[in-house]
Amino acid sequence: MPLILPGNVGSATAATGFDVANSVRYNDGDSPKLNINFGSDGTLNKWTFSMWFKRSTVGTAQRLFCVLDTGMDDYMKFDTADQLEWTFDHEDGSNRGILKTNRKFRDVSAWYHLVCRLDTTDGTAGDRMRMYINGVEETSFETETNPTEDETGDIGRDNNHYIGTSGSSQYFDGYFAEVCMINNQSLAPTSFGEFDSASGIWKPIDVSDLTPGTNGFYLDFEASGNLGNDAFGGTDWGETNLAATDQSTDTCTNNFATLNPLMPLGSNITYSDGNLTITPGTSDYKTTASTIAVSSGKWYAEFKAVSGHNGSTDVSIGIVGADTFLASTGSKAMSAYTNAFSYGSGGLVKQYNNSTIRTDATYTNDNIIGIAVDMDNLKLYWSKDGAFQNSGDPTSGATGTGAVSITAGQPYYICATTISSGGVKVFSANFGSPPYSESGGETDGDGYGNFAHAVPSGYFALNTKNLAEYG
């Protein structure tokens, strides 16, 4: 398995060109949605829909965009097999067109770009519904039914439209960015993105000069107090169960690490808040890793002890060697892995095979545990509420003042171990875009992240722009 899975990892270049500042984070457990009723019909047989998304959960039905009303159900969604389906529905309730991909979309570490392009006035049946992922047209479909010429659908009608839900079910779990609808034009994906000349990665371009047409819209999520703001100047979308903390800086031009539900060690663990909060469901130890592993550079992250913590050794923050982690099975505490280093809530700092290195301060609910990983000098530091333990100095380089020495030979994931024994112990990870309200406002040297405590000089938030420059 690669360190970060393929798909679209965001623009893997330095901060140049068009940058997307914000996304919106959907937590399906909150039943979030954006919705609007336009008030009049737009053009119903020609339009283009574009959105960037990053999934957090797979294997469940999740809607991306739809109109749903009496006799209407026109949508783009993932089914339970993770295939992407676009259904073109007529006002009388009958499906007149459908594209359902053969391939499955199960990458929770990557951003994808979707374009759905409708033009039923086209004389070529196969060109009336066209779907693109990351700038490339999808041509392999399990189901492909083309609408008749000049057929009209439901999207754009004077009815209820939703982003990230059917209205009352099939809630999306993950991140949306740059959601855009252009009415009365069938546009190629090059109206919304381009291939980066250096990396070949598909990346977004500025869409603010596009003409939206009737019922067109552009949601850029840059106003935390009004996530439904239409940046084209049209009517704002209504927000349900979305808060200012659901605005994220994890975007399609700078992809931040999250925790990875596809490779936890230990079953029955719940991921929420865009895969940044973990809640154990049984008394077995469960270790979960970041979506990005590091083999060079200096990296900083924070973990908040949210609830259930009691100062015991049950839970811990640390790193695990990637080769070791991916080869392991079963439920384990982090310190039980062959190549791991952890700081437990009881204060014990351990290396692999549960060998105790030293004892630091205990931690409990609301404490913030910082972790500074120096892969250049193979040193590891932890802080509690901003105070580095063992008089640690992450800027001491090869001297490693107060550090634990890391074993060379493989990349490392940043990990957390949790358990429900003695109380359900919940952690939230902050790789730079926290899922909770954070007033600290501390950033790395390049201005990325929102951390509670100062980031040590020379250390960086774990995202693709920093990886491209320092990793």
N, C-alpha and C positions, 0 to 999 in steps of 0.2 A: 504494500500500500504506500503511495507517495506521502510525503510529509504533509502536503495540503492537496486535497483531491482535485482532479481536473474540472472541466466546466469553464466557468469564467471567474477567476480569482480577483477580479478588479484590475485596474490598470497597473501592471507591475513595473511602473516607472516612477521616477521622482515626481514631485508635485508640479507637473506641467500640463498644459492643455485645459480642457473643460473638466472641472471637478464638481461632483455632486456632494453637497454639504450634509444632507440629512436623508434619513429614511424614517419609516414608521414601523414600530415593532408590534406585531400582533401576538398576543398570548391567547391561544384558543380557549383556555380555561376561563377567561374573562368574558367570552362571547362578544368580541369587539367587532365593530363594523363602521363603515362610512356609507352613507346613503343619500340619495337625492331623488326627487321627482321633478322633472325638468319644466313641466307646465305647458309644454307644446311638443309636437312631433318635429324631429329633424328629418334628414334624408335617411330612409330606412333600407335602401338597397346599395349604399356605397359609403363606406367609412373605414377608418384604420384605428386599431387599438394597440397601444404600446405600453409595456410595463417591465420593470426590473424586479426580480424577486429572489429571495434566499430562503429556502425551506428550513424549518426546524424539526418537523415531524414528517415521517413517511408512513405509508401503509394505511392512511385514512382518507376519506373523501374530503376534499378541501376546494372551495370555490375561490377563483381569482376575481372574476367580474361577472355580473349577471343582471338581467332584468327579470323580476318575478312579480306577477300579478295574476289576477283571475285569467286563466287560459293562456298565460305567457310564462315561458321558462327558457330563456335564451342565455347561454352561459359559456364560460371557459372554466375548466376545473381539472383537478387531479382526482382519479378514481382510487379505489382501495389498492389497486395494483400499481399505483404511481404512474399510470399512463395519462397523458395530457389529452383532454377531450374538449372540442369546441362544437357546440350544438347550435344550429341556426334554426330558430323556431318562428313559426307564423302566428299571427294574432289569434287564429282559431285553435291554437294549442297543438298543432301537428308539426312534427319535426320535418323540415324541408331540406336540411343539409347537416352533415356531421363529418368531422375529421377527428379520428382517434389514433394517436401514435402507437406504433409498435414498441418503440423504445420507452424505457422507464426512467424517471427522474428521481434519483435517490441520493444525490450529493447534497449534504447539509453544510458543507464548508464553502460552497461556491455561489456566486451570483449568476443568475440566468437572465437573458433578455428575451421577452416574448413579443412578437408582432403578429396580430391577426388582421388580415386584409380582406375586406369584403367588396365585391363589385359584381352584382348579379346582372348588370347591363352588359357584361363581357360576353361575346358570342362563343367563347371557348369555355366549355363546362368546367374543366379542370382549373381554370383561372378565376373562378367566382369566389372561392374560399381558399385563401393561401395563408399558411402558417410558417413562421420563421423562429428559430432559436439561435441566439447569438449571431445574427446576421446571415444564417444559412437556412434555406427553405427546407422544411420537412417534406419528404416525398414518400416515406414508408409508413403506411397506415394500416392498422388492423381493420378500421372501418373508414370508408371514404364514400360519402354520398353527396353529390353536388346538387345545389338547388336549381330549379328551372330559371330560365332567363327572365330577368326583371322581377323576380320574387322579392317580396319585402319581409323583413323580420321584425323583431321586437326591440332590439337594442337601439336606443335613440328615441323611443316613443315617449309619450307623456305618461310614464308609469314609473314604478319604484325600481331604481337601480342600486346595486350594492357592490362594494369592493370588499372581498375577503370573506364572504358568507352568502348563503342563499336568502338571508333575511333573518332566519331563526335556527339555522343548523349549518353543517359543513363549514365550520369556521376555519379560516386559514391560520397556520401557526408558523411564524417566521417574520420576514422583513419585506416591505415594499418600498420602491423608490421610483421616481420619475414616471408616474402613472399619467398617461396622456391619451386622449381621444380626439381624433380629427374627423369631422363629419363632412360628407359630400366629396371626399377625396380618397382614392385608393393609393396609398403611398408605399414605396419600397422601404425596407428597414434602414436604408442609408439616409432617410430623413430623420432618424433617431439615433444612429450610431455609426461607427466606422472601425475598421481594423487598424490597430496601432502599428505604425510602420516599423517600429523596433522589435516589438514582442510578438506581433501577429494576433494579439488578444483583441476581441471585440469590446469596444468601450463606447460610452454614451457621448453624444454631442449636444450642444445647446438647442433646445426645441422652442425657445421662447418666441422666435420669429414666425413659427408656423401659424397658419390661419385656422382657427378651431372650427368654424362653421357653427350652425345651429346645434346646440347641446354638446359641442366639443368642450374639453376641459383639460387642465394640466395641474396635477397635484405634486408639489415639490417638497412638502412637509417641512418647510423652513421656519414656519411659525409654530412654536411649541404650544402656544395657547390657542391655536386655530389650525389643527392638523388637516382639516378639510378645506383649507383655503384654496380657491382656484386661482393659480398664478396667471391665467389668461384674463382674469378680471370678471369672470362669470359668477354665477351664484355659488356660494360655498356649500360644501357637502356637510351634512349632519354627522356628528360623531357620537358613538355609543361605546361606553366602556373603554375609551382611549384617554390617556392622561398625558400631561407634559413629559412625564418620565418615559413615555412610549416613543418619544422622538429619539432617534439614534444617530450616531455618526458613523455607524457601520454601513457602508454604501458600496455601490457598484464601481466606484473609483478608488475606494480604500476599504478593503475587506478586513475586518477585525476577526481575531480568533474568538471562538466560543468554545463551550464544552461539547463533546461529540457523543450523541446518544447511540451512534452506530457501533461504537466499540467500548462500552463500559465493561468493566470486570465485576460481575455480580448482577443478578437479575432484580427485577422489581424495584426500579428507581424511576422517579418522575422528573422530567426535565420541563422547565417552564421559562418564561421571560426571554424568549429567543435563545434557548439553550444556555442561559447564564445562571439559572437557579436549579439546584438539585435537591430533591427530597427523597430520602430512602423509605422503602416500604416494608422491609423485613429486617431482622436483627443480624443478617449477614453483612460483613464489610463490603462496601462497594467503592471502587476506585474509577474515576472518570477523568479523561484526558482532554487537553486542548485540541482543537482541530489543526493547529499548526505546531510542528516540532521544530526545534532550533539546533543548529550544529555550529554556529559561529555568532558573533555579536553579543550585545549585552541587552537584557530584556527585563521589563518590570511589569508586575501585575499585582492586583489586590484581591483579597477574598474577605467578604463580610460574613461573620458568624451571625446568621439571621435569627434563629430560634432553636430551642431545645438543647443548647450547649451547657455543659455543667463543669467545665474545667477538667474533664477526664482525658484519658489517652485514646478515647474511642475514635476521634476524628483528627485529620491532619491535612496539611498543605505541603506540597513539595514537587519533585520531579521524578520521572521514571524514564529509563532508557527506551527509545522507540522500539528497537528490535526485541527487547525483553517484553515490553508491554504487548506488542502485537502477537507474540508467540504464546502468551499466557491464556489460561482459561480459569473459570471459576471465580468465586468471591474471595477477595483478599484485601487486607489492609495494605497501604502503599509500602510500608516497611518490610512486607513479606516478599516483595519482588527481588529478583536477583540483582538488579542494578537500579536502586531507588534511594532517595534521600528525603526525609520528611520531618516536619515540625508538628507535634501533636498538641492538642488542646490542654493536655496535662503537663506540658512543658518539655516533654522528652523529645530530643532531636536524635533521629535514628537513621542508620544506613541499612542497606539490604541485610536480610536474614534477621531482622529485629534487633540488631546490635545497637545499643545506645551509645551515642557519641558524647552527649552532654545534656544538661537540664537548663532550659531557659524559662521565661515567665509563662504561666498558664494563661489561657484565654477563654472567654465565654461570650454570651450573647452581646451583639453590637460592637465587639472588637473588630478592628480591621487588621488583617494579617497581610503585610506586603512581602513579596518575594522578588529578589533581584538575582537574575541568573547571568553569570559572566562566563560565556562559553569560550571567550578568547583566552582567559586565564584558568578556566576550569574551577571556578569558585562559586559558592552559593551562599546567599544571605537571606535572613528573614527579619522582618520588623513587626512589632506590635504597636498599633496606633502611632506609627511614625518613628518609634525608637528601635533602631536596629539592635538585635540581640547579641549578647556576648561582646559588647562594645564594637560591633561590626562596622567596617568602613568599606562600602562597596566600591569606592574610588581608589582603593589601595593597590589595585592591579595584581601583579604576581605575588606581592607580599601577602595578600589575602587576610588582612586584619579582621579577626573575628569570624572568618568564613569556614564553611565546610568544603573540603576538596572533593571535586567531582571526578569520577572515573572516566577516562577518555575512551573513545572507540565507537561511539554511536550518538546520534542526535537524541534530544530529550524532549518529552512532553511535559508541560506544566499540568499538575494533577491535583485532585482533591479526593480524599477518602472520607466517607461518611457511613453512618449506621443508625438504626432506629432503637437500638438497645438503650434502655435508660432514658428514653425520650427521643422523639424524632428530630434529628439534628440537621438543620437546613443551612446550606452555604449558597451565597451568591458570588459569582465571579465578576471581576471588573478588569477586562483587558484594555480598557480605555473608553468604553461606552457603557456605563453601569446601568443595570435594570432598576435601580433604586434612586431616590433623590439624593444627589451628591452635591454639596455646596463647596467642597474643597477647592475645585477649580484648578488643581495642579495638573500641568501638562508636561510632556517630555520636551527635550531641547528643540524639537521641530514643531512644537505646538499641538501635538496630537494627544488626545486623551482627556479625561476628567477624573482625576484621582483625589482621594482624601488627603494624601500626604505628598510631600515633595518627592519627585522622581530623582534618584541619584544622577549626578552629572554623567553623561555618556551612556545612559540606559534609555531604552525606548519602549513605547507601547507595541504590542504584538499585532501588527497589521501589515498589509502587503506593500504599502509604500515604504515603510521602514525596513521591511525585509529586502526590498530591491536595493536599498541604499547601504544597509548595515549588515545584512544577514549573509 
